[in-house]
């Protein structure tokens, strides 16, 4: 379904931004794509491929609609999809004000939080740009960008308190290999997407120090219960934590070979320092930053989060990974 008369801006040049561009272009949406690096933009214009991420994905985008001018992209669009790492978002939007987003629908594909303020994207855009919940959507998994690029059958959940916007965006991305379902739980899906990265880190750490599939199964079983306790404390509504947007997203991130958070955690478990792991990956593992945000935010809620706490102590207190996992074992059932 073509979204006639409404341009869609994609903000970001990484794997997920590239996968979303592929989805929207294949359904003939009018896309304008912002990437920060001019050489990357020039390559996409000339060859229809992102030279840095998902290089095999063919992108049939008009050359003039690939830009390094973020204001041009946002101004031109009705739908603005944010797909930059949370840690870099404030810098990317420096100088923007509420008037720049007036009348626009913001769609967050960011699975992280704003450091220091511990804000999910719904709260960040409301606080700084007056994007109210009826003009805000969340893209949630379970879905890896790499499988979208390979055109493997995938599923997404689009959450918004505005049912029309959620359904409309679902129609915009549905295609031969993509299914999409609407939801009204923007807070649950956002917090779930943030927390599943922390649990994927825990799974990676356990794998890195030599724990096997038996422990992994127990870890993830406990993780979904921990997630449910937290999202119910933060935003108590009637939700099914077994749904794809919560449990499904947790499973794919914790088990998949494509999971950067699991990979990052495995490196920590094998003895890498945080800095060394970040340098070797050359990609952002959102779970690293999310761990600190959730740990600090939970001081206000007091929810029992033994897995999140174990990851926090490993990453930020530099406790030995095998020691934290050993302590964690006593809190799992």
C-alpha positions in Angstrom: 0.0 0.0 0.0 1.4 3.3 -1.0 1.0 6.1 1.5 0.0 8.7 -1.2 1.1 12.3 -0.6 3.0 11.6 2.6 6.8 11.4 2.5 8.6 9.2 5.0 11.9 10.4 6.5 14.4 7.8 7.8 16.9 9.2 10.2 20.0 7.0 10.6 22.4 5.1 8.4 22.9 1.8 10.3 21.6 -1.7 9.9 18.0 -1.1 11.2 17.6 2.1 9.2 18.7 0.2 6.1 16.3 -2.6 6.7 13.4 -0.1 7.2 14.4 1.7 4.0 14.3 -1.6 2.1 10.8 -2.4 3.5 9.3 1.0 2.7 10.9 1.2 -0.7 9.5 -2.2 -1.6 6.0 -1.0 -0.9 6.6 2.1 -3.0 6.6 4.7 -0.2 8.1 8.1 -0.9 11.2 7.9 1.2 13.8 10.6 2.1 16.8 9.1 3.9 19.3 11.0 6.1 22.7 9.5 6.7 25.4 11.5 8.5 28.4 10.6 6.3 28.6 12.1 2.8 30.7 9.3 1.4 28.0 6.8 2.6 25.3 8.9 1.0 27.1 9.2 -2.3 27.6 5.4 -2.5 23.9 4.8 -1.8 22.9 7.4 -4.5 25.2 5.8 -7.1 24.9 2.1 -6.4 21.7 1.6 -4.4 23.5 -0.1 -1.5 24.6 0.9 1.9 28.4 0.4 1.9 28.7 0.0 5.7 25.6 -2.0 6.7 23.6 -4.8 5.1 25.6 -4.3 1.9 23.7 -6.9 0.0 20.3 -5.1 0.4 19.3 -3.4 -2.9 17.7 0.0 -2.3 15.7 1.5 -5.1 15.8 5.1 -3.8 15.8 8.3 -5.9 19.3 9.8 -5.7 18.1 13.2 -4.6 16.2 11.6 -1.7 19.4 10.5 0.0 20.7 13.5 2.1 23.1 14.5 4.8 20.9 17.5 5.7 18.8 16.2 8.6 16.6 19.4 8.6 15.8 18.9 5.0 14.7 15.3 5.7 12.5 16.1 8.7 11.0 19.2 7.1 10.0 17.3 4.0 8.3 14.4 5.8 5.0 13.6 7.4 6.3 10.4 9.0 9.7 10.7 10.7 11.4 7.4 11.6 14.2 7.6 14.2 16.7 4.9 13.7 19.9 6.2 15.3 21.4 4.8 18.5 19.9 6.4 21.6 23.3 7.6 22.8 23.7 9.7 19.6 20.1 11.0 19.3 20.5 14.3 21.3 23.5 15.3 19.2 21.7 14.4 15.9 18.7 16.6 16.9 20.7 19.5 18.3 19.1 22.7 17.4 15.6 21.2 16.7 12.6 22.5 18.6 9.0 21.5 19.0 8.0 23.5 15.9 10.1 21.3 13.7 8.0 18.3 14.6 4.6 20.1 14.6 2.0 18.0 12.8 4.5 15.1 12.2 4.2 11.5 13.3 7.4 10.3 14.9 8.1 6.5 14.7 10.8 5.2 17.0 13.0 2.3 15.8 15.4 3.0 18.7 15.7 0.2 21.3 17.5 2.3 23.9 17.1 5.1 26.4 18.6 8.6 26.8 21.5 8.4 29.2 21.5 10.7 32.2 17.8 11.3 32.1 16.8 7.6 31.7 14.0 8.4 29.2 12.5 6.1 26.7 11.8 7.7 23.3 8.1 8.3 24.0 9.0 10.5 27.0 12.0 12.1 25.3 10.1 13.3 22.3 7.2 14.5 24.5 9.5 16.4 26.8 11.7 18.1 24.3 9.6 18.3 21.1 6.1 18.2 22.3 5.3 15.0 20.3 2.2 13.8 22.1 1.4 10.1 22.4 -1.2 10.3 19.6 1.6 11.3 17.2 4.1 8.7 18.4 4.7 5.1 17.3 7.1 2.4 18.3 8.5 -0.3 16.0 9.0 -3.5 18.0 10.3 -7.0 17.1 10.9 -9.8 17.0 13.0 -8.9 14.0 16.7 -8.7 13.0 17.7 -6.3 10.3 20.0 -9.0 8.7 17.0 -11.3 8.1 15.0 -8.4 6.6 17.9 -7.8 4.2 17.8 -11.5 3.3 14.0 -11.3 2.8 13.3 -14.0 5.4 9.7 -14.0 6.7 9.6 -11.6 9.7 7.1 -10.0 12.0 6.9 -6.6 13.6 4.6 -4.9 16.1 3.7 -1.2 15.6 2.6 0.4 18.9 0.7 3.6 19.2 -2.1 5.1 21.3 -3.5 6.3 17.9 -5.0 3.1 16.4 -5.2 4.8 12.9 -1.5 5.6 12.9 -0.5 2.1 14.1 -2.7 0.4 11.4 -1.5 2.8 8.7 2.2 2.2 9.4 1.5 -1.6 9.5 0.1 -1.3 6.0 3.1 0.8 4.8 5.6 -2.0 5.7 3.6 -5.2 5.0 4.9 -7.1 2.1 5.9 -10.5 0.7 8.2 -11.3 3.6 7.0 -8.9 6.3 4.0 -9.1 8.6 3.0 -6.4 11.0 0.5 -6.1 13.8 -0.8 -3.0 15.7 -0.6 -2.5 19.5 -1.6 0.3 21.8 1.2 -0.4 24.4 3.9 2.1 23.6 5.4 2.0 27.0 5.4 -1.8 27.4 6.9 -2.4 24.0 9.5 0.3 24.5 10.6 -0.8 27.9 10.5 -4.4 26.7 12.7 -3.6 23.8 15.2 -1.9 26.1 15.3 -4.7 28.7 15.6 -7.6 26.2 19.0 -6.2 25.2 20.1 -6.4 28.8 19.0 -10.0 29.0 20.7 -10.8 25.7 23.9 -9.4 27.3 23.4 -11.7 30.3 22.9 -14.6 27.9 26.1 -13.7 26.1 28.0 -13.3 29.4 26.8 -16.8 30.5 27.8 -18.3 27.1 31.2 -16.6 27.3 32.1 -18.1 30.6 31.0 -21.6 29.5 27.4 -22.0 30.7 25.3 -24.1 28.4 21.8 -24.3 26.9 20.3 -25.7 30.1 21.2 -22.5 32.0 20.3 -20.3 29.1 16.8 -21.7 29.1 16.4 -21.0 32.8 17.9 -17.5 32.4 15.5 -16.5 29.7 12.5 -18.0 31.5 13.4 -15.8 34.5 14.1 -12.8 32.3 10.6 -12.6 30.9 9.2 -12.8 34.4 11.6 -10.0 35.4 10.5 -7.9 32.4 6.9 -8.4 33.3 7.4 -7.2 36.9 9.1 -4.1 35.7 6.8 -3.0 32.9 3.8 -3.6 35.1 5.3 -1.4 37.8 6.1 1.4 35.3 3.0 1.2 33.2 0.3 -1.1 34.6 -2.1 -2.0 31.9 -3.6 -5.3 30.7 -0.9 -6.9 28.4 0.1 -10.4 27.5 3.9 -10.7 28.1 3.9 -13.8 26.0 3.1 -11.8 22.9 5.7 -11.5 20.1 6.5 -7.9 21.0 7.8 -9.0 24.4 8.7 -12.7 24.7 9.4 -13.0 20.9 11.7 -10.1 20.9 13.5 -11.4 24.0 14.0 -14.8 22.4 15.4 -13.7 19.1 17.8 -11.2 20.7 19.0 -13.7 23.3 19.5 -16.6 20.9 20.3 -15.2 17.5 23.7 -15.2 15.8 22.9 -11.7 14.6 22.4 -10.3 18.1 25.0 -7.6 18.8 24.0 -7.5 22.5 24.5 -11.3 22.9 27.9 -11.0 21.0 28.9 -8.1 23.2 28.0 -10.1 26.3 29.9 -13.1 25.2 33.0 -11.0 24.7 32.7 -9.7 28.2 32.3 -13.2 29.5 35.4 -14.3 27.7 37.4 -11.5 29.5 37.2 -8.5 27.1 37.0 -5.1 28.7 34.0 -3.0 27.8 36.2 -0.7 25.7 38.0 -3.6 23.9 34.6 -5.2 23.1 33.2 -2.0 21.8 36.2 -1.4 19.6 36.2 -4.8 18.1 32.5 -4.9 17.4 32.5 -1.4 15.8 28.7 -1.3 16.4 26.6 0.0 19.3 25.2 -2.6 21.7 22.3 -0.7 23.1 22.1 -3.0 26.1 25.3 -1.6 27.6 23.8 1.9 28.0 20.3 0.5 28.8 21.7 -1.5 31.7 22.7 1.7 33.6 19.5 3.5 32.7 17.2 0.7 34.0 19.4 0.2 37.1 19.1 3.9 38.0 15.4 4.1 37.1 14.6 1.1 39.2 15.8 3.0 42.3 12.4 4.7 42.1 10.4 1.5 41.7 12.2 -1.1 43.7 11.4 -4.0 41.4 13.3 -7.2 42.0 15.6 -7.3 39.0 18.4 -9.8 39.7 19.4 -10.4 36.1 19.6 -6.6 35.3 21.5 -6.1 38.5 24.0 -8.8 37.7 24.7 -7.3 34.3 25.1 -3.8 35.8 27.6 -5.0 38.4 29.6 -6.8 35.7 29.7 -3.9 33.3 29.9 -0.9 35.6 31.3 -2.2 38.9 33.7 -4.4 36.9 32.8 -7.4 39.1 34.2 -10.7 37.6 31.5 -12.1 35.2 31.8 -15.7 36.6 31.3 -14.3 40.1 28.1 -12.4 39.1 26.7 -15.4 37.2 27.4 -17.6 40.2 25.5 -15.2 42.5 22.7 -15.0 40.0 22.3 -18.7 40.0 21.0 -18.5 43.5 18.2 -16.1 42.4 16.9 -18.1 39.5 14.4 -20.9 39.6 
